Amino acid sequence: MACADCWERAIRDDERAVVLFGLPREIEPDPTYVDQVAVELAVAGHKPRLTAVEEVEAVAILLRRGWRDTRIAEWLGIRPARAVDLRAAATASKTRTGTEAA
């Protein structure tokens, strides 16, 4: 935690950079962005908070390892029905793109 003066300076510096470089004040997140580190952590057994597309990616990786829906659900800490839905999404994504999710 930064001191109040340091925090205030950081805010002012950020505002200065926004004005200087013509950057947007608010940034809209890309809904298709996959945080590969978060996915790798989930696949390794950690429980990071994942977006829907990141969950699909994690399930696709575990499916390629030969895992079943029940094991995937337990590993990722999700409901078995959710694992089934994510498997369907991963399969559909693979079919649409003609490639496997990385």
Summary of the structure (lengths in Angstrom):
residues: 102
radius of gyration: 19.2
end to end distance: 36.6
largest distance: 53.9
contacts: 231
relative contact order: 0.10
helix: 64%
strand: 0%
